[in-house]
Amino acid sequence: MPTVDPDIWWHLAAGRWMLDHHTVPSVDPFMTGGASHEWLDYSWLIDVVLWLGYRVAGFAAPASYSRCMAGLLLLVCAALVQRDGSQLVRRSFAAAVGFLSISTQFGPRTYLFSALFTGLTLLFVRGYLRGADPRRGYWLVPMFALWANVHIEFIYGLFFLGLATFDRWLKRRDPGTRADRSWKPLALLTVLCLAATAMNPFGLRLHAMILRMMGPYTANDLVSEMQANAFRSPIDYLILLLFGSAVFTLAQRRARDVYSWGSLVVSAYMGFHSQRVSWLLSFVALDILGDHALFSGGHETGSGHEAGQAPRLYRLSLPAVVGVTIVVLTAFLVRARERLVPVALFPYAAASFARDRALRGPLYNDWNWGGFFRFELPDIPGNIDGRGPIFGDELSVSTLNTWRGKPGWRTDPDLDRAGFVIANAQTALSQLLRYDGRFKMVFEDEMAVVFVREAN
C-alpha cells in the first residue's frame, strides 16, 4: 500500500503546487508563516512525475513506482555480487539476501533513486579499479545531473568516486598500478559529476543545504526511520550478517586498500546509525562479498582490485532491464482504478468535515498527518509535516511535547493561533482540549477529533 507512508501525501501536494504555479518553490507554500522558511524541494522532479501519474492512475501510480524501483534494485544487488559467471547459484543466493535486507524500504520514497544511482556508481568504480576503460564512466555525468533533481543524497555517489580517486592517488607510485587506472581520469570524472549536480533549480544553494544537514538534528531521534535498527526483526540481522561477511572477505584477502575498508567503514556507520540508510551498507557489503572465495572456488590474494575481469555491468542487457520495468509497470497500471488507499490509517472523515464546513485555518496538526492535510486541505495552512529539516529542532520537539500534553503545551504559539485542530483521538492533547476554553469540539469519530476556536 503506497500511502502507508505518510510522506507520499506532501510529495503529491508539492507536485500539484508546482504544476499549478509553473515554478519550483524556494519558500514553504504550505505552512503558517511559510514565506519566512526556505524550502528547497530537492525531489521536485519526482514530485511532479508522481502527481502526473496520480492524475492518470490514482494511487496505482506511486504503487507502480515503488514496485518498479524494487525491481531495478534487485538487478543492482545481482550486479554487485556478480563477477565472471562462476558459482551462479551461490551468487544469486547472496543477491537475494542483500535484496531481502532492504525490502522494508520499498515504499514510494524518493530516496530509492539515490539507492539505485549509488549502486550504479559502485559498479562503475569496481570496473574502473579492475581495469575497465575510464571513458565508460562518462555516463555518470548526466546521471548525477538527474540525481541532483530527484534526491539530495548524490553526496554518496560523490563520496565513492572521491574515495576511489584517493585510493589511486595513494598508489600512484606503485609499480603494480597500471597507467590506465591512475587517479587522474577518475579525479576528472569526479569533478565533472560534482559540476553536473549544480544543474538544478536551486544551484549551489542545494550544496549549502547538504552542509547544513550534516550537522546534528535532534528531531532524527523522534523519527523512527532515522533511528538505528532495533534488531527485533530477522531482516535487521541480515544486514549484520552481510557486514560481518564483508569484513571476513576483506580479512581473508588481506585487503589493504583505502577504498575497500573506507567504503565499508563509512557505510557501516551510516547504516547502523539510521535504518533508512541501511541499504548503503547492504550494497557495499555485496560489492565486497562478490570477491569471497566461496563464490569463485579459490582464494584470491591482494586487495582484490587488480585480479579478475571487469564486472558484467557493461554486458548487462539494457533491453532486458527496460522490458522488466515495462512489464511490472503495466501490471500495476491495469489496477489504476482500484482503491489502494488504506482508509483506516488517515482521517478522511475529519478532513471532509473541515472542507465541507469551510473551517478557517490555520490548522494545528501532528507530524504524521501533516502531509495528508497538505494534500486534502491545500488551501489551509498547517504547522508541521514530514519535511522535517525545514522546521528545525525546536519546533519539531515542542510540537511533539504539545501532543503528549507535557508542561507548556498551553503556550504553544502554533496552537494558540490555530483556527481549528484535527487531533488523533489517541493523543493526550485530544483529551486536554476538551477542557480548554479556547476550543470547542465539533466532530469526533474513532480516529480523529476536530476542535474549532471559540469566538472571542
Residue pairs with C-beta under 8 A, 6 or more apart in sequence:
1 63
1 340
1 341
1 342
2 8
2 59
2 62
2 63
2 66
2 107
2 108
2 340
3 9
3 59
3 62
3 340
3 341
3 342
3 345
3 346
4 107
4 342
4 345
5 107
5 108
5 109
6 368
6 369
6 370
6 371
6 372
6 386
7 109
7 371
7 386
8 50
8 62
8 107
8 108
8 371
9 371
9 372
9 373
9 374
9 375
9 376
10 30
10 370
10 371
10 374
10 375
10 385
10 386
10 387
11 43
11 46
11 47
11 50
11 108
11 110
11 371
12 47
12 50
12 51
12 54
12 62
12 375
13 30
13 371
13 374
13 375
13 378
14 25
14 41
14 44
14 47
14 51
15 47
15 48
15 49
15 50
15 51
15 52
15 54
16 51
16 375
16 378
17 25
17 29
17 30
17 378
18 24
18 25
18 41
18 44
18 47
18 48
18 51
19 48
19 51
19 52
24 41
24 44
24 201
24 202
25 39
25 41
26 38
26 39
26 40
26 202
27 34
27 35
27 36
27 37
27 38
27 39
28 34
28 35
28 37
28 38
28 39
28 387
28 390
29 39
30 374
30 378
30 381
30 382
30 385
31 37
31 381
31 382
31 383
31 384
31 385
32 361
32 362
32 381
32 382
32 383
32 414
32 417
34 381
37 390
37 391
38 390
39 387
39 390
40 202
40 205
40 206
40 209
41 47
42 148
42 151
42 152
42 200
42 202
42 206
42 209
43 110
43 150
43 151
43 152
44 149
44 201
45 146
45 149
45 150
46 110
46 113
46 150
46 151
47 110
50 61
50 62
50 65
50 108
53 61
53 62
53 64
53 65
54 61
54 62
56 336
57 64
57 333
57 336
58 336
58 337
58 339
58 340
59 339
59 340
59 341
60 332
60 333
60 335
60 336
60 337
60 338
60 340
61 333
61 336
62 108
63 108
63 332
63 335
63 340
64 328
64 329
64 332
64 333
65 108
66 106
66 107
66 108
66 109
66 112
67 106
67 328
67 329
67 332
68 325
68 328
68 329
69 106
69 112
69 113
69 115
69 116
70 103
70 106
70 112
71 324
71 325
71 328
72 116
72 321
72 325
73 99
73 102
73 106
73 112
73 115
73 116
73 119
73 279
74 95
74 99
75 316
75 321
75 324
76 115
76 116
76 119
76 120
76 123
76 283
77 95
77 96
77 98
77 99
77 119
77 282
77 283
77 286
78 91
78 92
78 95
79 119
79 123
79 311
79 312
79 313
79 316
80 95
80 98
80 119
80 122
80 123
80 283
80 286
80 287
80 290
81 91
81 94
81 95
81 98
81 286
81 287
81 289
81 290
81 295
82 91
82 95
82 290
82 311
82 312
82 313
83 91
83 290
83 291
83 295
83 296
83 308
83 309
83 311
83 312
84 296
84 308
84 309
84 312
85 312
86 295
86 296
86 297
87 294
87 295
87 296
87 297
90 294
90 295
91 290
91 295
94 286
94 289
94 290
94 295
95 286
97 238
97 241
97 242
98 242
98 282
98 283
98 285
98 286
100 235
100 238
101 235
101 238
101 239
101 242
101 278
101 282
102 115
102 278
102 279
102 282
103 235
104 233
104 235
105 111
105 112
105 115
105 276
105 278
105 279
106 112
110 150
110 151
111 151
111 153
111 276
113 147
113 150
113 151
114 147
114 151
114 152
114 153
114 154
114 156
115 279
115 280
115 283
117 143
117 144
117 147
117 154
117 157
118 153
118 156
118 157
118 160
118 280
118 283
119 283
120 140
120 143
120 313
121 140
121 156
121 157
121 160
121 161
122 160
122 263
122 283
122 284
122 287
123 287
123 311
123 313
124 132
124 136
124 137
124 140
124 313
125 160
125 161
125 164
125 259
126 287
126 311
127 136
127 310
127 311
127 313
127 314
128 134
128 136
128 137
128 164
128 181
128 186
129 164
129 167
129 168
129 181
129 259
129 305
130 305
130 306
130 307
130 308
130 309
130 310
130 311
131 178
131 180
131 181
131 310
132 310
132 311
132 314
133 180
134 180
134 185
134 186
134 189
136 314
137 186
137 189
138 189
138 192
140 157
140 161
140 189
140 193
141 189
141 192
141 193
141 196
142 196
144 154
144 157
144 158
144 193
144 194
144 196
144 197
145 196
145 197
145 199
147 154
147 157
147 197
148 154
148 196
148 197
148 198
148 199
148 200
148 206
149 199
149 200
149 201
152 206
152 209
152 210
152 213
154 197
155 210
156 280
157 193
158 190
158 193
158 194
158 197
159 266
160 263
161 186
161 189
161 190
161 193
162 190
163 258
163 259
163 262
163 263
163 266
164 186
164 259
165 183
165 186
165 187
165 190
166 183
166 258
166 259
167 257
167 258
167 259
167 262
168 177
168 181
168 182
168 183
168 186
169 183
169 187
170 258
171 177
171 257
172 182
172 183
176 306
197 206
197 207
198 204
198 206
198 207
200 206
202 209
212 389
213 389
217 388
217 389
217 393
218 393
218 396
218 397
219 388
219 391
219 392
219 393
219 396
219 397
220 226
220 227
220 274
220 388
221 227
222 367
222 396
222 397
222 400
223 388
225 274
225 275
225 276
226 274
226 275
226 276
227 274
227 275
228 272
228 273
228 274
228 275
229 236
229 239
229 272
229 275
229 278
230 236
231 237
231 240
236 275
239 271
239 278
239 281
239 282
242 281
242 282
242 285
242 286
242 289
243 264
243 268
243 271
243 281
243 285
245 285
245 289
245 292
246 264
246 284
246 285
246 288
246 289
247 264
248 292
249 288
249 289
249 291
249 292
250 260
250 261
250 264
250 288
252 292
252 293
252 299
253 291
253 300
253 301
253 302
253 303
253 304
254 301
254 302
255 261
255 302
255 303
255 304
256 303
257 303
257 304
257 305
259 305
260 288
260 303
260 304
260 305
263 284
263 287
264 284
264 285
264 288
267 280
267 281
267 283
267 284
267 285
268 281
270 277
270 280
270 281
271 277
271 278
271 279
271 280
271 281
271 282
272 278
272 281
289 295
291 300
291 304
291 308
293 299
293 300
300 307
300 308
301 307
344 447
346 369
346 372
347 369
347 372
347 422
347 424
347 447
347 448
348 376
349 443
349 445
349 447
349 448
350 422
350 443
350 445
350 447
350 448
350 449
350 450
351 372
351 373
351 376
351 377
351 422
353 359
353 442
353 443
353 450
354 363
354 377
354 380
354 420
354 422
354 450
355 376
355 377
357 442
359 380
359 419
359 420
359 450
359 452
360 419
360 420
361 380
361 381
361 382
361 418
361 419
361 420
362 380
362 381
362 382
362 383
362 414
362 417
362 418
362 419
363 373
363 377
363 380
363 381
363 382
363 383
363 418
363 419
363 420
363 421
363 422
364 382
364 383
364 414
364 415
364 418
364 420
364 421
364 422
365 373
365 382
365 383
365 384
365 385
365 421
365 422
366 384
366 399
366 403
366 423
366 424
366 427
367 384
367 385
367 386
367 396
367 399
367 400
368 386
369 422
369 424
370 382
370 383
370 384
370 385
370 386
371 385
371 386
373 380
373 382
373 385
373 422
374 382
374 385
383 399
383 414
383 418
384 391
384 395
384 396
384 399
384 414
388 396
398 408
398 412
399 412
399 414
401 408
401 409
402 408
402 409
402 412
402 415
402 429
403 423
403 424
403 427
403 428
403 429
404 427
404 428
404 429
405 427
405 428
405 429
405 431
405 432
409 415
409 429
409 432
410 436
415 421
416 438
418 453
419 452
419 453
420 439
420 450
420 451
420 452
420 453
421 429
421 433
421 439
421 450
421 451
422 448
422 449
422 450
423 429
423 430
423 433
423 448
423 449
423 450
423 451
424 430
424 447
424 448
425 444
425 445
425 446
425 447
425 448
425 449
430 449
433 439
433 441
433 449
433 451
434 441
436 451
437 454
438 453
438 454
439 451
439 452
439 453
439 454
440 451
440 452
440 453
440 454
441 449
441 450
441 451
442 450
442 451
442 452
443 449
443 450
444 450
